[in-house]
Amino acid sequence: MSEHEEIDEGFYSRQLYVLGREAMQRMGEANILIAGMRGLGVEVAHNVILSGVKSVTVQDEGQVLWEHLSSQFFLREADLGQNRAECSLPRLASLNPRVQVSAHTGPLHEDMLMQYQVVVLTDSTLEEQKRLGNHCHSHGIRFIVVDTRGLCGQLFCDFGEEFIVLDRDGETPMTAMINYITKGNPGLVSCLDEENHGFQDGHKVSFSEVRGMAELNTMGPQEIKVISGHSFSIGDTSGFTETGHGGVATEVKQPSTITFKPLEEALMDPELLVMTDYGKKARHQTLHLAFQGLHMFVQKEHRLPKPTSQADAAVLLGMVRGLNASAQLETLDEDVVLLLARTARGDLAPLNAFMGGVAAQEVLKACSGKFKPLIQWLYFDALECLPKDVDNKDEQLSDSTFSPDGSRYDGQIAVFGSKFQERLGKLKYFLVGAGAIGCELLKNFALMGLGAGEGGHITVTDMDSIERSNLNRQFLFRSKDIGKMKSSVAAEAVREMNPSVNITAHQNRLDPESERVYDRSFFRGLDGVVAALDNVEARVHLDKLCVLHQRPMLEGGTLGTKGHTLVVVPHLTESYGQPKADTEGAIPLCTLKNFPHRIEHTLQWARDQFEGWFKHVPENVNLFLRDPGFVERTLGRGEAEALEVLGGVFGALRDGGAQGHRPTCWEDCVHWARCRWESLFSNELRQLLHCFPADQLTTSGLPFWSGTKRCPRPLTFDQKKEPHMQYIVAAANLYAHIYGIAGTRDCAAIRVTLRDTPVPAFVPSSRLSDRPITEEDQERGITDDGKARLEQLTEALRSLALEGPAMHMHPVEFEKDDDSNFHMDYITAASNLRAENYDIPPADRLQSKRIAGRIIPAIATTTAAVAGLMCLELYKLVQGHREVSSYRASFLNLAVDYFVLSYPSSPASFTVAGREFTLWDDFPVESRRDAQQEMTLEGLLKHMKTEHNLQVSGLYYGSAVLYSDTSLHKDRLRQSVSDVVRMVTKSEIPPHTHILEIYASFAEDEDCEDVPPIRYLLQ
């Protein structure tokens, strides 16, 4: 992306929500050098290129060897013997045509570095790191070193003497609604009790809309000191005119300056380590010395330690002990040094993905000043991936087990051995989702050789097709693939990456309907499941299937720079489980209708307006026209909902046009839009102020308009104001669409039509039904006026006889990414006009699209890191680790280099009749034994008594009661279990259902809340 090039919102849309325009523009001016094109180097390069900089130069003097195919996903077998940088260049350049990509095959020298803003070394000697690091530090060039050896990684950042961070965390500035501000030194600011203000000591805030102490509204940002979660102090307010009331305090982010040490100096300062796993502090301090020792070993021996050589390990340990004579670590973890020696020759795709994603995020920070950079060292290891007992007979440390054999997996075999590689190739895995995380996972699977051996297989399903906005982070796709199915294109890309991978692409949504495909037989043939999904509902459903079929699951997700991973192991960890109820994000109805105070409120209101007028009303009209029972059925949904639905139908059929009839031409649609504007942004506010004047007091004698209740102001329509006309154009075109009328964007013609539009004068109403709703009204039913109106609507619709031909309306499905369809035009204009009504700062189109379109911010760096962590857990699953301490659940935030890796939780246990169970336990029952006829209900009861010594007192299938010993169910005892299920549910059992989950209550323990299910196998 060149300096003056406009940001391509279609390509960078999700990333823009993470970084913002200013940071993206600064990145677009940066030239980056990435040295080393092993797997780690290409990981950094591909993330940086996708994220968008001006240019990237990749440098490497080395040739492609077999071992490089273990982790370098842009190399192919045909590239063997050729230069790594030149072979990688065309595939890297195809990722993002907005970025200039070039290759350099010669050595690095100081003069060459002067043309770059950021230099990244991924495969260099310590002496080279020191030499180039000193040069970059003295010339203001941002300098990054990242390295991986086996299961250990290292990252270093030096951004110079004075690096300015413009936004430390990238979070939306916090705001707090003010109750009052006292006069004093210091002044006390008391906030409303709705929620904790979230400010910290030293934050600066600006004030707006403060009444009384109006001077604060025009002053610069004020530094605060936190007193409590609902109060803080500012400077001297004793000289202000009077006590302040109301208003908003908004965080003002301040630039900060960070000083870095050059690498040669930072090597001697172990205090500059950022922890990635707080349980490994001593281990990572040791790794700081061990990586230096490894450089010393290579310099002496001209090679890395051999995996099976105890002599090499002893030499490295001696070198590290020598370094520690000066460092004087409190604890030197010698086992870690020995394990580093054993694995250093390895080159693992998952570790490169994680470290490459983290390092690439540091490159973006160096370019943009966005987010707090790493200060200055970071170490990571996944040594728990190794077998617990390396001396067992299957994993003898013999030269033949770990020696390279000319295989594309040599880099992985050097760590885990050839027998492990064979097991990995035979696995059968199910990947759900081929989006951003899914693409990264498939890349890792191909490099690892998952499913690439005899009998091995990967099944991937995704029902979405490729869109342009996917290309920024779903790196397996290119522009030519837009419109094609994600799973099919991804599978083909994997085959090109590793022709040995056995992979099948499906286009099925994961839901109960697809269980005819993903049935018991399918899951029994799997070794594991991986979730790369973007919604909680699908995760929960997949988790339920994994528990049902006792299969492990890997799960991960991202939100901007934040990410998480979870590993689910049968009988060892808890499952993903049901989502916790979350009502914190719900906006009260009265807030949306009359008392908004944040832009999120006006955007939700605008989205509701859109859905109501252009989707729900047309849908309901079509139902009314074809379904004679529509009115009666709607009345059964409750008076309030019926009044809204039937009122919309009647209005669309009889009162749709401005003159009291359905629109018949484009001019009618413009008239409607103009009258609608007057109603929404003027008349309804006038009515609100008629009922609750600006000086209204509550029954307690306090101002009604205070706190979160902002006193509104009606607007006056002005054709010269862009938001006013934007609303008219969008609303008129959308209204025309639902009636099948052609519209236009010609503003000049629309202005001519507007001159002839009669706008009824506002007449205030005192009817109860026209009184605006408040919090107190929400729990009540509709008023007597409302009931009378509902009766009138019911009678009118029952007797309505439409004139002319049969009518059909055209509902609109909201689509945020099509800039020609007026959807975001309408929502942005409606939201900002309503915001103007309530003196709320407006939102631009991009921000409005993110909030109203419920877009999840995303960036390639986090995706790569999360996928890498998931695949490290896969190594453990393949080896069958049976200790919770071997596994890691993780949460990370690359914006602030925050990493939390912890043991996954063990499954909660519960007791039934004195026996311990977890969610993984069940009572398996085969419906037919020895090819006999199906088990009867009585047989099931006897089976539970005989096999488990439990007396069944009740059986339940979902909400249906199959059996109760307190009811007259004896006639069911002789029927088969499946027949009883059909009878009580009044429906057939789907042919793809092989297991019935039946829950029982037991006479031995009637009070237990949790019981294992009876899993009744039909076939």
N, C-alpha and C positions, 0 to 999 in steps of 0.2 A: 504494500500500500504506500504510494508515494506521498510526498509532503502535502501536496495540494489536492490530492484525490479525495472525493467524497466517500464517506464510509458506506460500504455496501450493506444496507440494513437487512436485505434479504439473506445474505450469507452470514452476517455476524449477529443476527437478531438476538439469540439467546445470550451471547457473550456481552453484548452491549449492556444488558441488564446487570451483568457482574462488574464490568469495568467502567462503564460510562463513556460518553463521547470524548471528553478531554483526555482521558487516559488512552483511549484508542487512537486519538490523533497523535499523541506524543509517541506511541508505539510505531505509528506509521511513518515516523521520521528516523527510525533507528536502524542501523546496520549491525548485524550480529555475525560473529565468527564462532563456529562450533568445530572444535578440533577432535578428531577421532570418530570413525564411523563403524565401530563395533556396535553391538546391540544397544548399549547405553547411549552412545552418541546419536544414533538415529531416533531413539526415543525422545531425546531433548529436541532434536531438529524438527521432528514431525509435529510436536506440540507447539513449538514456537511458530512454525510456518502456518499452521491452522489458525493460531491466535491472531496473526496479522502484524507483521513488521514491514519495514521498507525492503530490506534484503537480508538474506542468509547466505553465508559462504561456509561450505562444509570442507574440511581439510583432513586428509589422511594420506600417508605415504605407503601404507601397507596393502597387501594383496588379500583377496578373498580365499580363506581356507575353509575346510569342512566344518570346523568347530564354530565358525562365525554364523552358520545357518541355524544354530541353536537359539539365537536371540536377535539376529538382524533380519527383520521381516521384509526389507526391500532388496535382499540379495536372493539369487536363485542359483541352482546347481550350475547353470550355464555360465555364471559369473566367476567360477573358480579360477584362480590365477590372475585375475584382473584387479585393477585398483579399486578399493572399497568406495572411495568418494565418487569416482566417475560412474561406477555401477549404480550407486544410490541416487545420483543426481536426477535422472529423468523421472523417477517415481516420486521423489520429494517435490520436484517442481510441479507435478500434476496435482498435488494436494490443494494448492491455492494459487491460481494464476495472478492474484493481486500482489504476490510477493516474488521479488527477483531472487532466484536461487542459482548459485554458481559453485564450482568445485575448484579446490586448490590441492595439487598433488605433491607439492614440494614441502620443505621444512618450514617451520614458523620462525620468524625473526622480528625483532623489535620494530623496525620501520614499517613492516606490513601491518602491525596492529593499530597504527595511528588512524586508519580509516574507519575503525569500528568503535561503536559506543559500548558494546558488551563483548567480552571474550570468554568463551567457555572451553575448558580443557576436560576431556573425558577419558583420555588414555595417554598419560604422560608420566615422565619420571619426576621425582621430587625436585631434582635440581632444575628441571625445566619449569616446574611450577613456581619455584622461588624466583628464578630469573625473570620470567615473564610477569609474575605477580608484582615484583618490585617496579618493573617498567610501567605496568598499567596503573599502579597506585600513584606513581609520581606524575602521570599524565592525565589523570582523571578518567581513566577507562575502567568501567565496571568489570570486575574479574571474578569468575566462578570456576571452581574445581569440583567435579563430581566423579566418583569412581565406585565400581562394584567389584567385589572379589568373592565368588561363591555365594554365600548367604549373608554377606556383610556389605554395607554401603557407607560411603563417606560423602559429605557435601560441605563446601566452604564458600563463603561469599566475602568479597571486599569491594565495597562501593565507594571507597575514597575517604578523604579527610572530612568532607562536609556534604553528606548526601541528604537531600531534602525529601521528606515524606509528606506528601500532600494530603493523604487520607490513610490513617493508620490501619483501619479495619474494614472500610467499605460498607459498613452498616448504614442504614438510613438514619439521619440525625434524629435524636430523640426529642420528643416534645412533651410538655406537661401543661395541663390546664391549671390556671392559678385561681386560688380562692381569695387571698388577700396578701398585701405587702405592707409591712409596718414601716413607720418612720423610725430611724435609729442608726447607730453606727456599731455594728453593721445592721443593715436592714434584713428582716426575716421574711422569706417568701414561703407562704403556706400553699400547698397544692391540694386539689380536690382528692378525695380519698378513693377515687375509682381504681387507681393502680399505682404501683411504685413508680416514681419519676425516672429512676434508672441512672441519674447523673452521678458523677464521681468528683471527689475533690480535685480542683484544678481545671475542671471543664469550664468552658465559657459558653454563655447563653445570651441570646438576644431576646428582647421583649417586644410584643406587639399587642395592640388592642387593650392595653391596660387603661382602666378608667381612674380618674383622680390623680394618680402619680404619672401623668401623661408624659413627663420628661423622659421616662424610661424607654418610651416607644421610639425615640429619635436618637438615643445614645448608642454607642458602639457596644460590642459584646462585653459582658460582665463576668469576671471570674467568680466562681462559686465555691462554697464550702458546705459539704453535706452535713445536715443535722440529723435527719431521719429519712426514712423512705418516702415521706410526704412533705419534707421541708428542707430548705437550704438557705444560706445567708449570702448576701452580696455586699457591696461596698457601702459607703455612707449615704443613707437616704434621708438623714435628719433635716436637710435643707430643702426637701421637696415640698410642694404645696400642700399635699394632704395624703392620707393613707390610700394605697392603691387597691383596686378591686378588679377581679376578672382578668382576662387576657391569657396569653400563651407565652411560655418560655421555650425557646427552641435552641438546641445544641448548635454551636458554631464550631465546626472542626478547625483546628489550628495546625498549620504546617509545623513539623518538628525536624530538627537536624540531628543526624546520627553520624558518629565518627567511627571509622573502621580501621583496623590494623592491617598492615600488609601480611601476607601469608607467612613469611619468614619470621616475623615477630609474633604473629598469632599462634604459631606452633608451640610457643613456650607458655601459652596462657590457657590452661585447661578450664578456666572459669567461663570461657566463651562457648561452652557446649550447650546446645539446646537438646533437651531430652525428647526422645520419641517413645520411650517406654520407661516410666518412672520406676518400674521394678528392676531395671537393668542399669542403674547409674554406674556401678562399679565396672560392669561389662563395657559400657560405652567409653568410660574414661580409659580403660585398658585398650580398647580399639583405637583410640587416638594415638597411642604409642605403637600399637601393633601394625597399623598401616605404615607408619614411618619405618618400622623394622622391616616390613615387607619390601619397601623400596630399597633398603640397605641390602637385603637378601638378593634381590634381582640385580642390583649393581655389582654384587660380588660374584654371583653364580651365573648371571646372564640368562636366568630362567626363573620361573615360579616354583615353589616347593611341590614335590610330587605327592599325590594324595595318600600313597601308601608308605611314604618314607618317614620312619621315626627319626632318622638322622637329620633330615631337613627340618622337621618340626623342632628338634632340639636346638638346631642352629638358630632358627627364628626366635625361639624362646630366649636363648642367650642374648640375642641382640636387644630384645624388648626389655629384658632385665637390666641391661646396660643403660638403656634410655631412662628407665625408672630410677636409676641411681641419682639422676638429676631431678626428675619429675617428682619423686617421692610420693607416689599415689598412696592413699590410705589403704587401699586394697588392690593388688594386682591380680586379676583373674587369669591365672595361667592356663586354665582349661580353654578359655576363649582363644588364646594365642595358638594353642595346639589345634583347635578346630578350624581356625583361620588357615593355618598351614595345610590342613587336610583338604580344605575346600577351595583354596585360592585359585586353582586352575579352572574352576567352574565358571560358566557364563550363563546365567539363568534369566530367561525372559521375564518372569513375574517380578523379580527384584529390580531389573532394569526398568520395567514399566513404572514401578513405584518411585524409584529414585529419579528416573527421567521426568516423571510428571512433577515432582516436587522441585527439581532443578529448573525445569522450564518455567514454573510459576515465578521463581526468583529472577529469571531473565526478564519476564514481563514487569516485575517490580522495578528492576534496574532501568528499564526503558521509560516507564510511565510515572514513577513516584507514587504509584497506587499500592497501598497495603504496606505493612511493616515488613522489611526484609529480614532474612536470617542473620542473627548476630552471634557468632560467625560460623561455628562448626555444628554439624549435625551428623550423628551416627545412627545407623539402623542395622539390626540383624534379625534373622529368622532362623537361628541355629536350632531352635526347637523342631524344625522340619526334619532334622536328621533322625535316623532310627535311634530308639532309646538304647538299644544294645547292638553296637556295631560289630560285636564279635559273634553274633549268632550265625548259624551255619549257612543261611541264605545270603548274608552280606559280609562274607569274609573279605578283609582288606587285602586282596591279592592284586597284583599288577594287572592281570587280565580283566578283572572286574571293572577297574576304573580307567584303564588305558584307552586312549583314542584308537578307533579302528576304522577311520575314514567314513564315519557316519555323520549325518547332519545333526545328530543329538550328542556329539562328543562333549560339548560344553556342559550338558546336563549330566551325562554319564560320569564326568569327572567328580561330581558331587554325590550322586546317588547310586551309581553303579549300573551295570548293564541289565541285571535281573530286574531292577526297579523299572528300567526303561521298557522292558518286555511287558511288565504288568500294566504300565501306563498305556501302552498301545492297544491292549486288549479290552480296555474299559468301554462301557456304554454309558453315555451321558445325555441328558435332556436339558437343552438350554432354551429358556422361555424369554424371548425378547432379543431382537437383532438391531436395537437402536444404538445409542452411544456406548453404554457399558457393554452391550452384547457384541458390538464390533471389536472392542478392545479384548474381550474375553476370547472371542474366536481367534483373534491374532495370537494370543498367548497359547491357546489350545494347539494351534497349528505348529508353533515353534516347539512346544513341549512334546508333541507327538501323541497327544490324547486321541484315542480312537484311530490311530494310524497303523495299528498292527492287525494281525489275523483275528477276526471276530470282533474287533473294536468298532465303535460307531458313535457318531454325534447326531442327534436329532435337534434341529433348531426350528422354532415356530415364531412367527410374527405376522399379524394380519394387516400391518400398515404398509403403505407404499412410500417411496422415497420422495421427499420434498427438498426444495432448494435450501431451506434453513437447516436441514440435517447435515449438509456437507461440511459445516464448520467444526464438527466434532465426531461425526460418524465416518471415520477416515477410509473405510472400505468402499465408500460410494464416491462417484464422480458425477459431473454434470450430465453426462450421457445416460446416467442411470435414473434420472428423475422420472417419476411415474411408474417405475418398475417395483416389484415387491422386494422389500428389504431382505427377507430371509433367503430368497433365491440368489440375489446379487451377492450377499455376504457369503453364502456357501460357495459360490463360484470363485470369489476372491480367495477364500481359504484353500480351495483346491489348487489355485495358482501358486499360493505361498508354499504349500506342502502337498504335492500330488498324492502322497500316501494316505492322507486323511480320508476316512470314510464318513461322509456327511450327507444327510437328507434334509431338505428344506420343506417346511409346512407353512401354510398361511392361516392357521386356526387361531381363533381367540381362545384363551384359557378361561373357560367357564363351565358350568354344568353341562351345557350342550355338547362340548367337545369331549366329554367323558366317554362317548361312544368310540373315540379314537384312542384317547389316553386312559385306557381301562386297566383292570388288574393285570392282565397279561402283559400290557406295555410296561407298566411300572415294575413288575416282577423281573423283567428283562434288563432293568437299569441297574447301574452301580451308583448313580447319584444324579442330582438335579441342581441346576443353577438358575437363579432368578435374576433377570436383568430387566425388571419391570419398572414402570413409571407411575403406578398407582397402588394404593394400599389394598384395595379390594382383590386384585389379582394375586398379590403376594399372599394374602390370607387364604385364598382358595388353593393356591399351590401348596402352601404349608399344610393345609388340611389333608391334601392328597399324600404328601410325604409322610405325615404321621400315620395315615390310614395304611399305607403300603410299606412303612418302616424303611424309608430311604433318606439318606443324608441330603441336606440342602445348603448351598452357598447363596447368600443374598447380599446385595449391595445397592446403594443409591447415592445420588449427589444432589446438592442444592447450591449452585454457584461454586464457591471455593470450599464448601463444606461437603463432607462425605462420610459414609458409614459402611461397615461390613459386619456380617453376622454369619456364623457357621452353626448349623443345626445337625447334631449327631444323635441318631437313635439311642435311647437309653442312657445317654451321657449328658446332654444339654437340654435346656428348655427349647421349645419351638418358637417360631416367629409369633404365633398366637394371634388372638383377636386384638384389633386396635382399641386403644382406650378411648372412651367417649371424650370428645373435645368440642366444647361449646364456646371456648374463649373467642374464636374468630367470628361468632355469630353476631350480627348487628341487629339490635332491637328494632321492631317495626316502627315504633314511634320516632326513633332516631332517623331512619331512612325517610319517613314521610314528612316530618316537620322540624327535626332538631339536629341536622347534620353539623359536625364540627371538624371533620377530617375529609381529605379528598377521597379516601377510600369509601366514605359514606355516599358522596355524590356520584362516584363511579358505579357503585352497586345500585344506587337509585336509577341511574341512566341505563344500566344493563337490564334492570327490572322493567323499565319503560319499554325498552326495545323488545324484550321477550313478550311482554304483555300485548303490545299493539300489533307487532309484526309476526309473531309466531303463535301465541296461545289463542288470540281472538280468531285469526283465520282457521286454525285447527278446530276450534269449538264451533264456528259457523258451519264448517264442512260436516262435522258430526251432527249438528242440529238438522241440516238439510237432508241427510240420508238416514237418520235414526229417529223414528217417531217417539221413542222412549227417552230421548236425551234430556228433556226438561225435568221429567220426574226423577230420573237418575241423578241429575245435578242437585235437585232439592234434597236428596238423601245425603249429600255431602256436608250438610250444615248450612245454616242461614247466611252466615257471613260469606262463605265461599260461593254459595249459589247466587247471592246478590252481585258479586263481582263478575262471575262467569256469565250469567244471563244478561247483566247490564252490558257487557262487552259484545255479546252476540246481537242483542237488539240494536245497539248503536251502530254496529257494522252493517246491519241489514237496512235500517231505517234512518239512522241519524249520522251516517258516515260522512256525508259531504257537509260543507260549511253552511249550506242552505237547507239542511234538514233532509237530505236524501243521499243515497249512495253516489260516489263520484262516477261520472260518465265520461270525463275528459281530463286532460292534464291540468287545466286551469282549476278544476274542482280540488285537485290534490294540493295545489299551491295554496288555495284558500284554506283548506283544512290545516296545512302546516302552519300558516300564519295565525289562525285562531288557536291552534294548539300551543304555539309559542306564547301567546297572550295569556292563555289559561295557566300554563305551567310556571312561567317566570314572572308573572305580574298578578293576575287575578287570585290565584291560590294563596299567594303571599299576602295580598290585601285582605283576603278573608281571614287568614291566620291572625293578622294584626287587628282585625275587627273584633275577633273573639278574645284575643290576648294583646291588648295595646302595649306599646313600648314601656309604659309606666305601671303595668299590671303588677299587683302584689299577690303573693300566695296567702293562704289562710293563716300562715304564721307571721305575716307582715313582712316577708322578705321579697326582694324583686323576683318576679317570675322569670324574666330574661336574665339569667346569671349562670355562672359555671359553664357547663357544656351546652346550655341553651343559648345560642346566639340569636340576637334579635335580627330578623331578616329585613331586607329592603327590596321592594318590587323594582323590576327593571322596566325601562321604556324602550320599545323597539326602535332600532336605528339601522337602516339599510347600509349605512356606511361602516358599521362595525362588523369585522370579519366573523366573529363567533355567532352573531345574530344571523347573518346570511348563511353561514355554514350549516346551522341547524335547519333553516328553511329548505335549503337545497337537499340535504340528506333526508329529512323527514318526508318531504314531498315525493322524492323518488322511491323511498321505501313504501310509502302508502300507495303510490301508483302501482308498484310491483305486485302487492298482494291482491289488487283488483285486476291485474292483467293489462294495465295501461302503460304506454310508453312514456318515459320521462326524459329529462335533459339536464345537462350541467350548465346550460347557458344562463349565467347570472343576469345578464342584461335583459333577456327576455323575461326571466322570473321577476325582476324588479318592475317591469312594465305590468305584469299580472298583479303584483302586490298593490299597485296604485288603485286597482279596482276591487280590492278585497275589503268587504265590509267587516269591521271588527266591533262586535257588540260592546257597549259600555259596561263597565263593572258595576254591579248592584250588590251590596253586601247582603248576606242572608243571615237570619237569626234562627233558622231551623236547626234542631238538634242533629239531624243527619248531615248537615253541612259544617258542623263544629269539628275542627281538627282533632285527630286522635292524640291522646297523651298516654303516659305510662299507666295512669289509673284506669284508662278506658280499655286497655288491651285485653284484660281478662273478662270483660263483660261481653254479652251478646250484642246484636245490632239493636238500634233504638226502635221505638214505635214507628217513627218516620221511615226507617229502613225496612221494617216489616211491611209497611203499606206499599213502599216502592217495590218490594219483592213480589207482592201479590199482583201489582199492576203489570210488572214484567212477565210474570207467569201467564196471566190471562192474555196479554198482548201476543206473546210468542205462540201460545196455543192456537190462537185464532188468525195468526199472520198468514196471509196468502200472498206470495210473491208474484209481482207482475212480470211479464216477459219470460224469456227462456230460463231454464234452470241455471243456477249460479254455482260457481266453484271458485273458491279463493286460493291463493298461493302462499302458504306459510313460508317464513324465512328462517333458515337455520343459521345461527350466528357463526361467522367465519372471520377471524381476526386478521388473517394474513393476506387477504385479497384487497388491495388498496382501491379497487375500482367498484366495489360493491356497496359503498356508503355505510357499511356497518360501523367501522371505527370512526368515520366522519360524524355519524349521529351520536355515538356514545361520548366521544371527546367533546363535541360542542355542547351536548345536553349537560354533561357533568360540569364543564367549566362555567356555563351560564348559571347553574344552580350554585356552584361555588361562589360566583360573584354575588348571588342573592345573600349569601351568608358570610361574606368577607373571608372566604377560605382561599388560600393561595392555589392557583390553577395548576394543572399538570399538562405537560406536553403530550403529544400523540404517543411517543414511545412509552412513557411512563403509564399513560392511560391504557395502552394495549397490554402491558404487563399485568396490571392490576385487574382490569375488566376481563381480559382474556385468560386470567389465571395461569399465566405462563411461568414455568419453572426456570429460573436463570440457570445457565449451564456453560461450562468451559471445558476445553479438551484436557487441560492439565489435571483437574480433579478426577475426571473419568479414567485417565490412564492410571493414576495412583490407586484408585479404588479397585480397579480390575486387577492390578498387580497384587494387592493384598488378598483379594479373593483367591487367586491362583496359588499363593503361598499356602493358604489353608487347604487347597486341593492336594498339595504334596502330602500333607499329614493324613488326609482321608485315605489316600492311595495306600499308605503304609499301615493304616489301621490303628492309629494311635488311640489308646483307650484311657488316657488321663486328661481331665479337663484342663490341666495346667499346660498341656501341649498346644492348645488352641488359643486363638486370639479373636475377640470381637474388637472393633476399632471405631473411633470417631476422630476425624481430622478436620482442620480448618487451615488450608494453605495460605489464606490471607495473613494470618498471624503466626504461622508455624506452630500450630497447636495440635498435638497428637496425644490421644489417649488409647492405649492398647491394654486390654484387660482380659482376664479369663471369662469365657462365656458362663452364664449362670447354669447351675445344675437344675434339672427339672424338679418342680415342687412335688412333694409327696403327699399322699393322703391315705387315710386308714379306712378299710372296710372290714368289719368283723375281725378286727385285730391283726389284719395283714396290710403291709405297706404296698402302695401302688404309685405309679406316676402316669403322666399322660401317654407314655409309650406302651403302657400295659393294656391288654384286652383279654377277652374270653373268646378265642377263636372256635367256631363251630362249623363243621361241614354239614350241609343240608342232606347230602346223600353219602352213605357209607356202604362200601362193598357193592356199589351199583344198585342199591335198594331204592325204594321209593322215598320221596322226600320226608324229612322228619316232621312229625306233628308238633303242635304247640305243647301237648303233654310230654312228648319226647324231649323237647327242649328243656322243660322244667326238670325232668328226671336227669338229663345230662348235666345241668348246673349243680344238681344235688350230688350226683355220683362223682363227677370230675373235680368239683370245686367245693363240695360240702356247703353249698349255699342254698337256702330255701327261698325261691322267688315268690314275692308277694305281689309284684306288679311288673308289667312289661310295657315299654313305651317306644313308639316309632315316630320320631319328631314330636308333634303335639297330639298324636293319636294314641289312644289307650288300646293296646292289644289284649291285655289281660289284667285282671285284678281279682285277688282272692276274696275281696269283699263284695263283689258284684256278681251278677248272673252271667258269667262267662264260661260256664262249664260246657256249654254246647260248642264252644270254639276249640276245646281241647283235642278233639279228634280230627280237626282240620289241619292241613299243612300250614306251616308258618307263613309261606308266601301267599296262600289263599286268605289267611286272616289279614295280612297287610293290605291286600287288594280290597277286601271287604270294608275295612275301617277307613281306608283312605279314599274309597270310591274311585280308584284309578288303577290302571295297569302299571306294573313295574316296568320301567324302560328296559328294552332288550339288552342294552349295554351295561346295565347295573348287575354287577357280579357279587357285591357284598351289601347286605343290609345291616346298618348300624342300629342296634336295638339296645336301649338302656333299661336296666332292671332296678327295682328296689328289693331289698332282701330282708327277710324276717329277722336275721341275726343282727342287722344294723339299720333300722328304719330311719335313723336321724342323719345318716351320712349325706353330705351335699354332693360329693363327687363319687362316681363309681366308674370303673372301666367299662367300655361298651362291649356288648356281645357282638362280635363281627361274624355274621351269619353268611357263610359262603354258599351262594346259590349254585355255582357251576364249578 
